[in-house]
C-alpha cells in the first residue's frame, strides 16, 4: 500500500482517494497473477521473469499515463 501511495504522490503531487487506491492495488494484484502464469510476458515487461517486478512496472506505466501526469504546453 505504501509503495502505491508513494508512487501516486510522486506523479500527481496529491494523495490518492480511497477509491483510486483500491483500483490501483486491484490492478497490481491482477497483473501479478497474470505475470505469475505468464513468465515470458513478465520477462518482456521487466527484463526477467519476475511477476512482482512486472506488476509494479505496469503500475508505474499506468501512473505515468494518467492525465494528471501529462505535461502540456
GUSETI-51282 format. One record per atom (N, C-alpha, C, O, CB): residue number from 1; residue in three letters; chain; atom name; x, y, z. Coordinates in Angstrom, 3 decimals. Each point is the difference from the previous one (the first is absolute). Glycine has a CB too. Example, Ala and Ser with C-alpha at 12.3 -4.5 7.8 and 13.67 -1.06 7.14 Angstrom:
residues 2
1/Ala/A/N/13.190/-5.690/7.800
1/Ala/A/CA/-0.890/1.190/0.000
1/Ala/A/C/0.900/1.200/0.000
1/Ala/A/O/1.036/-0.019/0.665
1/Ala/A/CB/-2.928/-1.154/0.581
2/Ser/A/N/1.542/2.223/-1.966
2/Ser/A/CA/0.820/1.190/0.060
2/Ser/A/C/-0.770/1.090/0.730
2/Ser/A/O/0.509/1.108/0.169
2/Ser/A/CB/0.675/-1.736/-2.314
***
This chain:
residues 73
1/Unk/A/N/0.827/-1.195/0.000
1/Unk/A/CA/-0.827/1.195/0.000
1/Unk/A/C/0.869/1.255/0.000
1/Unk/A/O/-0.251/0.929/-0.768
1/Unk/A/CB/-1.558/-2.184/1.978
2/Unk/A/N/2.828/1.286/-0.353
2/Unk/A/CA/0.827/1.201/0.088
2/Unk/A/C/0.740/0.268/-1.309
2/Unk/A/O/0.212/1.153/-0.373
2/Unk/A/CB/0.048/-1.552/2.827
3/Unk/A/N/0.129/-0.667/-3.146
3/Unk/A/CA/0.685/0.153/-1.290
3/Unk/A/C/-0.942/0.655/-1.010
3/Unk/A/O/0.411/0.882/-0.755
3/Unk/A/CB/1.026/-2.915/1.232
4/Unk/A/N/-2.679/1.609/-0.490
4/Unk/A/CA/-0.976/0.557/-0.940
4/Unk/A/C/-0.291/1.462/0.323
4/Unk/A/O/-0.065/0.830/-0.906
4/Unk/A/CB/-0.946/-3.109/0.612
5/Unk/A/N/0.836/2.599/1.564
5/Unk/A/CA/-0.269/1.383/0.405
5/Unk/A/C/1.193/0.894/-0.347
5/Unk/A/O/-0.173/1.099/-0.527
5/Unk/A/CB/-1.328/-1.918/2.392
6/Unk/A/N/2.697/0.345/-1.570
6/Unk/A/CA/1.212/0.769/-0.295
6/Unk/A/C/0.125/0.279/-1.498
6/Unk/A/O/0.262/1.134/-0.403
6/Unk/A/CB/0.857/-2.165/2.403
7/Unk/A/N/-1.305/0.011/-2.813
7/Unk/A/CA/0.074/0.182/-1.447
7/Unk/A/C/-1.056/0.966/-0.505
7/Unk/A/O/0.272/0.859/-0.839
7/Unk/A/CB/0.636/-3.156/0.640
8/Unk/A/N/-2.105/2.148/0.717
8/Unk/A/CA/-1.093/0.882/-0.416
8/Unk/A/C/0.323/1.447/0.362
8/Unk/A/O/-0.210/0.903/-0.809
8/Unk/A/CB/-1.446/-2.784/1.104
9/Unk/A/N/2.166/2.104/0.919
9/Unk/A/CA/0.351/1.359/0.425
9/Unk/A/C/1.124/0.591/-0.841
9/Unk/A/O/-0.025/1.189/-0.321
9/Unk/A/CB/-0.694/-1.778/2.628
10/Unk/A/N/1.704/-0.227/-2.666
10/Unk/A/CA/1.095/0.501/-0.835
10/Unk/A/C/-0.490/0.475/-1.362
10/Unk/A/O/0.492/0.993/-0.536
10/Unk/A/CB/1.052/-2.547/1.714
11/Unk/A/N/-2.501/0.849/-1.724
11/Unk/A/CA/-0.477/0.311/-1.349
11/Unk/A/C/-1.039/1.116/-0.002
11/Unk/A/O/0.020/0.863/-0.878
11/Unk/A/CB/0.432/-3.222/0.236
12/Unk/A/N/-1.363/2.350/1.622
12/Unk/A/CA/-1.123/0.940/-0.032
12/Unk/A/C/0.113/1.153/0.980
12/Unk/A/O/-0.762/0.963/-0.094
12/Unk/A/CB/-0.609/-2.845/-0.619
13/Unk/A/N/2.308/1.805/1.655
13/Unk/A/CA/0.175/1.020/1.042
13/Unk/A/C/-1.213/0.098/0.916
13/Unk/A/O/-0.292/1.068/0.538
13/Unk/A/CB/1.774/0.190/-2.088
14/Unk/A/N/-2.188/-2.375/1.727
14/Unk/A/CA/-1.132/-0.040/0.933
14/Unk/A/C/-0.185/-1.420/0.506
14/Unk/A/O/0.509/-0.956/-0.585
14/Unk/A/CB/-1.629/2.888/-0.597
15/Unk/A/N/0.386/-2.051/2.272
15/Unk/A/CA/-0.314/-1.315/0.550
15/Unk/A/C/-1.103/-0.644/-0.852
15/Unk/A/O/-0.902/0.699/-0.460
15/Unk/A/CB/1.563/0.057/2.813
16/Unk/A/N/-0.603/-2.057/-2.568
16/Unk/A/CA/-1.095/-0.641/-0.739
16/Unk/A/C/-1.245/-0.119/0.868
16/Unk/A/O/0.092/-0.185/1.213
16/Unk/A/CB/1.580/-1.086/-2.580
17/Unk/A/N/-2.825/1.378/0.740
17/Unk/A/CA/-1.265/-0.264/0.696
17/Unk/A/C/-0.064/-1.499/0.291
17/Unk/A/O/0.666/-0.794/-0.664
17/Unk/A/CB/-1.849/2.766/-0.484
18/Unk/A/N/0.400/-2.346/2.114
18/Unk/A/CA/-0.132/-1.410/0.381
18/Unk/A/C/-0.407/-0.838/-1.205
18/Unk/A/O/0.531/-1.092/-0.205
18/Unk/A/CB/-1.155/1.765/2.548
19/Unk/A/N/-0.305/-0.173/-3.131
19/Unk/A/CA/-0.466/-0.743/-1.169
19/Unk/A/C/1.114/-0.164/-1.027
19/Unk/A/O/0.138/-1.060/-0.609
19/Unk/A/CB/-2.452/1.929/1.002
20/Unk/A/N/3.101/0.174/-0.581
20/Unk/A/CA/1.118/-0.077/-0.939
20/Unk/A/C/1.025/-1.029/0.474
20/Unk/A/O/0.491/-0.806/-0.791
20/Unk/A/CB/-0.851/3.216/0.151
21/Unk/A/N/0.675/-2.377/1.915
21/Unk/A/CA/0.973/-0.933/0.553
21/Unk/A/C/-0.490/-1.435/-0.125
21/Unk/A/O/0.768/-0.893/-0.359
21/Unk/A/CB/0.010/2.660/1.947
22/Unk/A/N/-2.052/-1.990/-1.294
22/Unk/A/CA/-0.569/-1.343/-0.149
22/Unk/A/C/0.107/-0.491/-1.436
22/Unk/A/O/0.354/-1.154/-0.242
22/Unk/A/CB/-1.923/1.633/2.123
23/Unk/A/N/1.264/0.390/-2.829
23/Unk/A/CA/0.072/-0.360/-1.414
23/Unk/A/C/1.435/-0.328/-0.404
23/Unk/A/O/0.247/-0.986/-0.694
23/Unk/A/CB/-2.231/2.452/0.225
24/Unk/A/N/2.919/-0.640/0.905
24/Unk/A/CA/1.406/-0.217/-0.347
24/Unk/A/C/0.543/-1.294/0.598
24/Unk/A/O/0.688/-0.759/-0.683
24/Unk/A/CB/-0.388/3.229/0.558
25/Unk/A/N/-0.604/-2.725/1.387
25/Unk/A/CA/0.488/-1.216/0.649
25/Unk/A/C/-0.647/-1.244/-0.596
25/Unk/A/O/0.636/-1.050/-0.093
25/Unk/A/CB/-0.256/2.352/2.193
26/Unk/A/N/-1.627/-1.188/-2.498
26/Unk/A/CA/-0.671/-1.117/-0.674
26/Unk/A/C/0.684/-0.299/-1.333
26/Unk/A/O/0.178/-1.161/-0.368
26/Unk/A/CB/-2.364/1.776/1.476
27/Unk/A/N/2.563/0.433/-1.820
27/Unk/A/CA/0.684/-0.184/-1.283
27/Unk/A/C/1.374/-0.637/0.196
27/Unk/A/O/0.409/-0.839/-0.803
27/Unk/A/CB/-1.639/2.822/-0.120
28/Unk/A/N/1.944/-1.598/1.975
28/Unk/A/CA/1.309/-0.602/0.281
28/Unk/A/C/-0.169/-1.485/0.274
28/Unk/A/O/0.761/-0.819/-0.517
28/Unk/A/CB/0.097/3.002/1.446
29/Unk/A/N/-1.845/-2.534/-0.123
29/Unk/A/CA/-0.220/-1.409/0.330
29/Unk/A/C/-0.404/-0.802/-1.246
29/Unk/A/O/0.460/-1.126/-0.192
29/Unk/A/CB/-1.140/1.800/2.527
30/Unk/A/N/-0.164/-0.100/-3.160
30/Unk/A/CA/-0.400/-0.673/-1.236
30/Unk/A/C/1.215/-0.208/-0.909
30/Unk/A/O/0.164/-1.068/-0.590
30/Unk/A/CB/-2.471/2.094/0.763
31/Unk/A/N/3.156/-0.001/-0.282
31/Unk/A/CA/1.216/-0.119/-0.807
31/Unk/A/C/0.940/-1.043/0.576
31/Unk/A/O/0.590/-0.785/-0.741
31/Unk/A/CB/-0.817/3.175/0.067
32/Unk/A/N/0.368/-2.401/1.985
32/Unk/A/CA/0.882/-0.971/0.652
32/Unk/A/C/-0.433/-1.429/-0.320
32/Unk/A/O/0.825/-0.849/-0.336
32/Unk/A/CB/-0.380/2.500/2.181
33/Unk/A/N/-1.745/-1.903/-1.739
33/Unk/A/CA/-0.515/-1.342/-0.317
33/Unk/A/C/0.231/-0.334/-1.465
33/Unk/A/O/0.393/-1.120/-0.327
33/Unk/A/CB/-2.124/1.356/2.123
34/Unk/A/N/1.491/0.719/-2.673
34/Unk/A/CA/0.186/-0.230/-1.432
34/Unk/A/C/1.462/-0.345/-0.304
34/Unk/A/O/0.289/-0.978/-0.689
34/Unk/A/CB/-2.188/2.565/0.186
35/Unk/A/N/2.802/-0.776/1.023
35/Unk/A/CA/1.413/-0.220/-0.286
35/Unk/A/C/0.538/-1.259/0.670
35/Unk/A/O/0.945/-0.608/-0.502
35/Unk/A/CB/-0.675/3.065/0.276
36/Unk/A/N/-0.853/-2.854/1.342
36/Unk/A/CA/0.403/-1.267/0.633
36/Unk/A/C/-0.344/-1.174/-0.904
36/Unk/A/O/0.726/-0.993/-0.043
36/Unk/A/CB/-1.066/1.996/2.325
37/Unk/A/N/-0.765/-0.885/-2.999
37/Unk/A/CA/-0.420/-1.050/-0.933
37/Unk/A/C/0.679/0.108/-1.358
37/Unk/A/O/-0.021/-0.953/-0.779
37/Unk/A/CB/-2.153/0.890/1.953
38/Unk/A/N/2.772/1.207/-1.465
38/Unk/A/CA/0.627/0.259/-1.301
38/Unk/A/C/1.394/0.604/0.202
38/Unk/A/O/0.200/1.189/-0.251
38/Unk/A/CB/-2.479/-0.842/-0.810
39/Unk/A/N/3.232/-1.148/1.506
39/Unk/A/CA/1.336/0.538/0.296
39/Unk/A/C/0.712/0.601/-1.206
39/Unk/A/O/0.832/0.893/0.164
39/Unk/A/CB/-0.688/-2.576/1.617
40/Unk/A/N/-0.448/1.218/-2.974
40/Unk/A/CA/0.638/0.589/-1.185
40/Unk/A/C/-0.460/1.447/-0.198
40/Unk/A/O/0.783/0.858/-0.410
40/Unk/A/CB/-0.643/-3.145/-0.653
41/Unk/A/N/-1.412/2.547/1.356
41/Unk/A/CA/-0.503/1.375/-0.100
41/Unk/A/C/0.611/0.869/1.091
41/Unk/A/O/0.316/1.168/-0.229
41/Unk/A/CB/-2.469/-2.010/-0.764
42/Unk/A/N/2.318/0.267/2.176
42/Unk/A/CA/0.650/0.747/1.082
42/Unk/A/C/1.419/0.371/-0.395
42/Unk/A/O/0.447/1.116/0.265
42/Unk/A/CB/-1.857/-2.308/1.434
43/Unk/A/N/2.113/0.277/-2.324
43/Unk/A/CA/1.361/0.271/-0.439
43/Unk/A/C/0.032/1.088/-1.069
43/Unk/A/O/0.912/0.827/-0.023
43/Unk/A/CB/-0.299/-3.190/0.564
44/Unk/A/N/-1.604/2.360/-1.420
44/Unk/A/CA/-0.063/1.027/-1.039
44/Unk/A/C/-0.233/1.383/0.610
44/Unk/A/O/0.507/1.000/-0.507
44/Unk/A/CB/-1.386/-2.711/-1.113
45/Unk/A/N/0.120/1.763/2.695
45/Unk/A/CA/-0.314/1.280/0.648
45/Unk/A/C/1.121/0.449/0.926
45/Unk/A/O/0.384/1.170/-0.001
45/Unk/A/CB/-2.811/-1.728/-0.140
46/Unk/A/N/2.952/-0.376/0.932
46/Unk/A/CA/0.922/0.363/1.078
46/Unk/A/C/1.449/-0.385/-0.252
46/Unk/A/O/0.875/0.338/0.796
46/Unk/A/CB/-2.773/-0.584/0.719
47/Unk/A/N/2.160/-0.447/-2.594
47/Unk/A/CA/1.363/-0.405/-0.276
47/Unk/A/C/0.413/-1.294/0.672
47/Unk/A/O/1.112/-0.482/-0.213
47/Unk/A/CB/-0.607/2.845/-0.049
48/Unk/A/N/-1.377/-2.925/1.062
48/Unk/A/CA/0.210/-1.302/0.634
48/Unk/A/C/-1.360/-0.568/0.385
48/Unk/A/O/-0.957/0.759/0.150
48/Unk/A/CB/3.254/-0.073/0.718
49/Unk/A/N/-2.404/-1.991/-0.706
49/Unk/A/CA/-1.306/-0.611/0.280
49/Unk/A/C/-0.415/0.172/1.455
49/Unk/A/O/-0.113/-0.979/0.738
49/Unk/A/CB/0.557/-0.672/-2.543
50/Unk/A/N/-0.667/2.883/2.211
50/Unk/A/CA/-0.353/0.359/1.372
50/Unk/A/C/-1.386/0.647/-0.019
50/Unk/A/O/-0.143/1.153/-0.405
50/Unk/A/CB/2.598/-0.834/1.056
51/Unk/A/N/-3.470/-1.059/-0.213
51/Unk/A/CA/-1.382/0.475/-0.062
51/Unk/A/C/-0.200/1.264/0.826
51/Unk/A/O/-0.713/0.911/-0.420
51/Unk/A/CB/-0.039/-3.262/0.075
52/Unk/A/N/1.370/2.409/1.505
52/Unk/A/CA/-0.133/1.176/0.878
52/Unk/A/C/0.566/1.248/-0.677
52/Unk/A/O/-0.650/1.045/-0.029
52/Unk/A/CB/0.804/-2.538/2.055
53/Unk/A/N/1.040/1.380/-2.560
53/Unk/A/CA/0.631/1.129/-0.680
53/Unk/A/C/-0.810/0.421/-1.224
53/Unk/A/O/-0.185/1.193/-0.241
53/Unk/A/CB/2.429/-1.970/1.053
54/Unk/A/N/-2.718/-0.178/-1.572
54/Unk/A/CA/-0.790/0.317/-1.187
54/Unk/A/C/-1.303/0.705/0.384
54/Unk/A/O/-0.420/0.939/-0.677
54/Unk/A/CB/1.419/-2.923/-0.503
55/Unk/A/N/-1.634/1.538/2.256
55/Unk/A/CA/-1.255/0.616/0.435
55/Unk/A/C/0.227/1.454/0.411
55/Unk/A/O/-0.788/0.875/-0.359
55/Unk/A/CB/-0.054/-3.123/1.117
56/Unk/A/N/1.902/2.508/-0.016
56/Unk/A/CA/0.277/1.376/0.420
56/Unk/A/C/0.502/0.850/-1.161
56/Unk/A/O/-0.186/1.217/0.003
56/Unk/A/CB/0.710/-2.055/2.290
57/Unk/A/N/0.102/0.225/-3.272
57/Unk/A/CA/0.386/0.730/-1.209
57/Unk/A/C/-1.249/0.482/-0.728
57/Unk/A/O/-0.060/1.143/-0.453
57/Unk/A/CB/2.175/-2.515/0.247
58/Unk/A/N/-3.103/0.506/0.095
58/Unk/A/CA/-1.255/0.381/-0.647
58/Unk/A/C/-0.730/1.074/0.811
58/Unk/A/O/-0.592/0.919/-0.567
58/Unk/A/CB/0.418/-3.226/-0.427
59/Unk/A/N/0.222/2.184/2.318
59/Unk/A/CA/-0.580/1.019/0.875
59/Unk/A/C/0.630/1.362/-0.292
59/Unk/A/O/-0.702/0.996/-0.178
59/Unk/A/CB/0.270/-2.739/1.959
60/Unk/A/N/1.761/1.770/-1.826
60/Unk/A/CA/0.719/1.247/-0.258
60/Unk/A/C/-0.332/0.569/-1.367
60/Unk/A/O/-0.188/1.207/-0.155
60/Unk/A/CB/2.017/-1.998/1.635
61/Unk/A/N/-1.898/-0.082/-2.459
61/Unk/A/CA/-0.359/0.428/-1.349
61/Unk/A/C/-1.392/0.625/-0.009
61/Unk/A/O/-0.225/1.032/-0.632
61/Unk/A/CB/1.677/-2.844/-0.337
62/Unk/A/N/-2.375/1.177/1.673
62/Unk/A/CA/-1.359/0.541/0.088
62/Unk/A/C/-0.037/1.370/0.655
62/Unk/A/O/-0.706/0.893/-0.467
62/Unk/A/CB/-0.146/-3.213/0.580
63/Unk/A/N/1.610/2.493/0.972
63/Unk/A/CA/0.041/1.307/0.664
63/Unk/A/C/0.523/1.077/-0.936
63/Unk/A/O/-0.548/1.100/-0.059
63/Unk/A/CB/0.897/-2.240/2.251
64/Unk/A/N/0.707/0.822/-2.920
64/Unk/A/CA/0.600/1.002/-0.881
64/Unk/A/C/-0.878/0.332/-1.195
64/Unk/A/O/0.230/0.997/-0.684
64/Unk/A/CB/1.992/-1.808/1.396
65/Unk/A/N/-3.227/-0.018/-0.967
65/Unk/A/CA/-0.931/0.274/-1.093
65/Unk/A/C/-1.280/0.677/0.454
65/Unk/A/O/-0.890/0.245/-0.815
65/Unk/A/CB/1.831/-2.194/-0.343
66/Unk/A/N/-1.050/2.257/2.447
66/Unk/A/CA/-1.168/0.729/0.491
66/Unk/A/C/-0.019/1.407/-0.593
66/Unk/A/O/1.050/0.598/-0.238
66/Unk/A/CB/-1.030/-1.942/2.380
67/Unk/A/N/-1.209/1.859/-2.373
67/Unk/A/CA/-0.113/1.381/-0.500
67/Unk/A/C/0.694/0.984/0.948
67/Unk/A/O/0.591/0.983/-0.445
67/Unk/A/CB/-2.774/-1.575/-0.678
68/Unk/A/N/2.110/0.327/2.418
68/Unk/A/CA/0.639/0.883/0.986
68/Unk/A/C/1.518/0.029/-0.140
68/Unk/A/O/0.643/0.971/0.396
68/Unk/A/CB/-2.530/-1.437/1.150
69/Unk/A/N/2.454/-0.585/-2.102
69/Unk/A/CA/1.460/-0.087/-0.115
69/Unk/A/C/0.520/0.602/-1.302
69/Unk/A/O/1.193/0.281/-0.118
69/Unk/A/CB/-1.271/-2.331/1.522
70/Unk/A/N/-0.787/2.245/-2.362
70/Unk/A/CA/0.436/0.501/-1.300
70/Unk/A/C/0.263/1.492/0.061
70/Unk/A/O/-0.804/0.761/0.539
70/Unk/A/CB/-0.503/-2.561/-1.674
71/Unk/A/N/2.410/2.205/0.594
71/Unk/A/CA/0.343/1.413/-0.073
71/Unk/A/C/-0.405/0.506/-1.375
71/Unk/A/O/0.395/-0.555/-1.026
71/Unk/A/CB/1.533/0.286/2.669
72/Unk/A/N/-2.709/1.312/-1.644
72/Unk/A/CA/-0.471/0.562/-1.268
72/Unk/A/C/0.547/1.398/-0.147
72/Unk/A/O/0.088/0.753/0.970
72/Unk/A/CB/-2.183/-2.142/-0.900
73/Unk/A/N/2.460/1.727/-1.277
73/Unk/A/CA/0.543/1.336/-0.260
73/Unk/A/C/-1.101/0.965/-0.318
73/Unk/A/O/0.264/1.177/-0.248
73/Unk/A/CB/1.841/-2.173/-0.571
***
